[in-house]
Amino acid sequence: MSVYAVTNPVTGDVVKRYPTAADEDVERALAAAHEAYRQWSGNCTIDDRAASIRRVAELHLTRKDVLAQIIQREMGKPLEQAVGEVEFSAAIYQFYADNAARFLADEPIDLIEGNGSAFVRRSAVGVLLGIMPWNYPYYQVARFAGPNLVLGNTIVLKHAPQCPESAAALQQIFRDAGLPDGVYVNVYATNDQVADVIADPRVQGVSLTGSERAGSAVAEIAGRNLKKVVLELGGSDPFIVLSTDDIHQTAQAAVAGRFENTGQACNAAKRIIVTAELYDDFLAEFTDQVLALTDTLAPLSSVAAAERLGEQVDRAVAEGARLTSIGQRSGAFFPPGVLTEVLPHSASYREELFGPVATVYKVADEAEAVEVANDTPFGLGAYVYTTDSEQARRVADRIEAGMVFINAVGAEGVELPFGGVKRSGFGRELGRYGIDEFANKKLIRIG
């Protein structure tokens, strides 16, 4: 039985299965990407590649309604959010098409001694493997594929098993945009086949967005084979409330930061940390807004995802936490809830809850807020709300995370680097830094 299938997120019923790639299919994908690399990186100019990626952006927009319907079927994303994801993905491709020449321009070096000159020239490294998750089926691919394709690398893409139709739709877009065969190749590979692909000498690097477990496994294989890896893994991002002129608006921002995509985002605001003088008023307002979502949230990506979240929440309550929620879990539908009184000795204190449940903590002051925020194995993003600009900068400096947003949620942009520290992974995507991860930054010294 194929592991690739479209499954109704609400009922758990399999709608359609797709055959897993045979070993020969995987070899053909690798061979095609390897063969295409020389032409794509050597015979095509930066402007040529940028023109092709600009066409990829255009096709995303032309087909956005169909693309959105596909991921709504696959993982339950509300249609409006799905359309937004397609549009953001198009913006990523457009950004790299527009900025490729500037990002890849030779970088002069001022010599301290000696005559002549020196510069750094960025060029492609070869075939890259992308391993992508189900929660943002187009966006995750765009932020990996966009910069690396304009750079001149070629891509073998292994998507999540529950996203076979969106994976195929993306493959078709790259074909229709006129990219040569082999420049972008989708493959329905198994985990064992992926391990062999990582080890293959034709593959020069791997980018994975997914769980800690998957990241550890991929990094281990890549390390044994001396391959560079970019990992974007889990997160338990703090949302720190230090002061506010508007409790309602700040609570609204916390709800938006936590519950976008039904709470299934690595960089969601999962832990709400509030100073004591604001705690009671904020908690009451926040809880009211969360409970108001009960009849409006989409299902989780699968029944299994709802069951996992349910086990985590039940364990937290058994360990002393208090859950405020209304409604009952039904299939993949999980009622939104607020956890309070989670104690540091509880296993739930350091877990990532991937779904519509927020944890709220009371702290005495700024120092304790930072301490609680950093008391996690993760370090992806963080949110700081305060009316004191100096305090905002001070706290941002002390937060152990790859990204800090001050008085803003949903403020990600194509030009802003995305990535984390600690067990949230390493490397950066998007912005200027996203095109540098798999580039050969070659020194050329002229005497």
GIQUI-V812652 format. One record per residue. N is the residue number from 1. SS is DSSP state (2 for helix, 1 for strand, 0 for the rest). Layout:
n = (N;N)
ss = (SS;SS)
This chain:
n = (1;2;3;4;5;6;7;8;9;10;11;12;13;14;15;16;17;18;19;20;21;22;23;24;25;26;27;28;29;30;31;32;33;34;35;36;37;38;39;40;41;42;43;44;45;46;47;48;49;50;51;52;53;54;55;56;57;58;59;60;61;62;63;64;65;66;67;68;69;70;71;72;73;74;75;76;77;78;79;80;81;82;83;84;85;86;87;88;89;90;91;92;93;94;95;96;97;98;99;100;101;102;103;104;105;106;107;108;109;110;111;112;113;114;115;116;117;118;119;120;121;122;123;124;125;126;127;128;129;130;131;132;133;134;135;136;137;138;139;140;141;142;143;144;145;146;147;148;149;150;151;152;153;154;155;156;157;158;159;160;161;162;163;164;165;166;167;168;169;170;171;172;173;174;175;176;177;178;179;180;181;182;183;184;185;186;187;188;189;190;191;192;193;194;195;196;197;198;199;200;201;202;203;204;205;206;207;208;209;210;211;212;213;214;215;216;217;218;219;220;221;222;223;224;225;226;227;228;229;230;231;232;233;234;235;236;237;238;239;240;241;242;243;244;245;246;247;248;249;250;251;252;253;254;255;256;257;258;259;260;261;262;263;264;265;266;267;268;269;270;271;272;273;274;275;276;277;278;279;280;281;282;283;284;285;286;287;288;289;290;291;292;293;294;295;296;297;298;299;300;301;302;303;304;305;306;307;308;309;310;311;312;313;314;315;316;317;318;319;320;321;322;323;324;325;326;327;328;329;330;331;332;333;334;335;336;337;338;339;340;341;342;343;344;345;346;347;348;349;350;351;352;353;354;355;356;357;358;359;360;361;362;363;364;365;366;367;368;369;370;371;372;373;374;375;376;377;378;379;380;381;382;383;384;385;386;387;388;389;390;391;392;393;394;395;396;397;398;399;400;401;402;403;404;405;406;407;408;409;410;411;412;413;414;415;416;417;418;419;420;421;422;423;424;425;426;427;428;429;430;431;432;433;434;435;436;437;438;439;440;441;442;443;444;445;446;447)
ss = (0;0;0;1;1;1;1;0;0;0;0;0;0;1;1;1;1;1;0;0;0;0;2;2;2;2;2;2;2;2;2;2;2;2;2;2;2;2;2;2;2;2;2;0;0;2;2;2;2;2;2;2;2;2;2;2;2;2;2;2;2;2;0;2;2;2;2;2;2;2;2;2;2;2;2;0;0;0;2;2;2;2;2;2;2;2;2;2;2;2;2;2;2;2;2;2;2;2;2;2;2;2;2;0;0;0;1;1;1;0;0;0;0;0;0;0;1;1;1;1;1;1;1;1;0;0;1;1;1;1;1;0;0;0;0;0;0;0;2;2;2;2;2;2;2;2;2;2;2;2;2;0;0;1;1;1;1;1;0;0;0;0;0;2;2;2;2;2;2;2;2;2;2;2;2;2;0;0;0;0;0;0;0;1;1;1;0;0;0;0;2;2;2;2;2;2;2;2;2;0;0;0;1;1;1;1;1;1;1;0;0;2;2;2;2;2;2;2;2;2;2;2;2;2;0;0;0;1;1;1;1;1;0;0;0;0;1;1;1;1;1;0;0;0;0;0;2;2;2;2;2;2;2;2;2;2;2;2;2;2;2;2;2;0;0;0;0;0;1;1;1;1;1;1;1;2;2;2;2;2;2;2;2;2;2;2;2;2;2;2;2;0;0;0;0;0;0;0;0;0;0;0;2;2;2;2;2;2;2;2;2;2;2;2;2;2;2;2;0;0;0;1;1;1;1;0;0;0;0;1;0;0;1;0;0;0;1;1;1;1;0;0;0;0;0;0;2;2;2;2;0;0;0;0;0;0;1;1;1;1;1;1;1;0;0;2;2;2;2;2;2;2;2;2;0;0;0;1;1;0;1;1;1;1;1;0;0;0;2;2;2;2;2;2;2;2;2;2;0;0;0;0;1;1;1;1;0;0;0;0;0;0;0;0;0;0;0;1;0;0;1;1;0;0;1;1;0;0;1;0;0;2;2;2;2;0;0;0;1;1;1;1;1;1;1;1;0)
